[in-house]
Amino acid sequence: MTGEKVRSVNFTNIAQGWEVILGTEVTPAQVALMMGWVKTARLINFPDHRDSWVDLAGYAGLGGEVSAISSGHVRANGAHD
């Protein structure tokens, strides 16, 4: 599996778990948004926490990847349409 495919599967698995907890549909892109919010919330109180800034940027990138895959703009093997 490519790195993009692994990340897509991981975010899908997280989404499925959150669906059980929340009782509503959750997409992989929403997982990225919510994880980004976790980092943002930490930064509100600890703006000098460098790792949170790095993680926030990472979740933004991952959100772009999983949304491109789910919309069909990028196939899960990483090839662009």
N, C-alpha and C positions, 0 to 999 in steps of 0.2 A: 504494500500500500504506500502511496505517496504521502508526504507530510501533510499536504492539503486534505487528502482523503481521511487521514487519521484524525486531524483536527475537526473535520466535518462530522465524523462518527462520534467523537468525544462530545461535541456540542449537542448532537442529536440525543445521545444518551443522557446528558444532563437535562435537556429539555423534557425528555420522557419522564424522568424522575420528578421534576418540578411540576409536570402536569398532574401527577398523582397527588402531590402535596397541595397544589393550588386548586385542583378540580377544574382546570381550564387548559386549553391548548397553549403551548409555548413553543416558539420556533427557535432554531439555533441562533438566528440573528438577535432575537430577544434575549437569549442567554448572554451573548456578548454585551448587549446594552446593559443588562442587569449587573454583570460582573464589572463592567466599567463604572457603573454607579457605586458599587461597593468601594472601589478604589477612590472615586471622587469624594465619597462621604468621609473616608479616612483622611484625604487631603484637606478637607475643610478644617479638621482639627489639628492635623500635623502636616502643614504645607511643605516642610523640609524633608519629608520622607521620600527620598529619591526612588526607592523601589516601587512605590505606588505610582509615581509618574511613569516609570518604565512599563509597569503592568498596564496602566491605563492606555498607553499608546499601543501596547500589544493587543489588548482586547479590541481596540478600534480596528486594527489591521485584520485580526481574526474575524471580526464581524463583517468586514468587507469581503473576505474570502468565502465565508459560509453563505452570505447572501448572494454572492455571484454564482456559487454552485447551485443553490436552491432555485435561482431565477433562470438557470440554464445558460448564463453568459460564460461560465467556465465549467468544463466538465470536471468531475471528481478526480480524474487522472491528471489534472493541471493544465490540460490543453484548452486554449481559448477558442471560442467560436467566432 
